[in-house]
Amino acid sequence: MIYVKNVPAWERVLRLGMGGALAGYGLTEVGGLWGVGMLVGAMGLTLTGVWGFCPACALAGRRLERRAR
């Protein structure tokens, strides 16, 4: 892989769930430009959950412990 995973498994599951919830809320309840913004944020959460790599966490210097990988 090109990147090193820096998001633990429990957080990946949480990011997937929150991304789905945010997308659903943005589509059904908000709509308009705010809804599109929520969808973009949901895509970011979902993709970082799928890949296990968060660019913001990497900039902050976050790394997984060896046993947590």
KAJOFEN-V271284 format. One record per backbone hydrogen bond with DSSP energy under -0.5 kcal/mol. CO is the residue of the C=O (numbers start at 1). NH is the residue of the N-H. E is the energy in kcal/mol with one decimal. If there is no record, write none. Layout:
# KAJOFEN-V271284
CO/NH/E  CO/NH/E
This chain:
# KAJOFEN-V271284
5/64/-0.5  8/12/-1.9  9/13/-2.1  10/14/-1.7  11/15/-2.6  12/16/-2.1  13/17/-2.2  14/18/-2.7  15/19/-2.3  16/20/-2.1  17/21/-2.3  18/22/-2.6  19/23/-2.1  20/24/-2.3  21/25/-2.4  22/26/-2.4  23/27/-2.1  24/28/-2.3  25/29/-2.2  25/30/-1.4  26/31/-2.0  31/35/-1.7  32/36/-1.7  33/37/-2.1  34/38/-2.2  35/39/-2.0  36/40/-2.2  37/41/-2.2  38/42/-2.4  39/43/-2.3  40/44/-1.9  41/45/-2.3  42/46/-2.6  43/47/-2.7  44/48/-2.2  45/49/-1.7  46/50/-2.3  47/51/-2.8  48/52/-1.8  52/6/-1.6  52/7/-1.4  53/55/-0.5  54/58/-2.1  55/59/-2.2  56/60/-1.5  57/62/-2.7  58/61/-1.0  65/68/-0.7  65/69/-0.8  66/69/-1.0
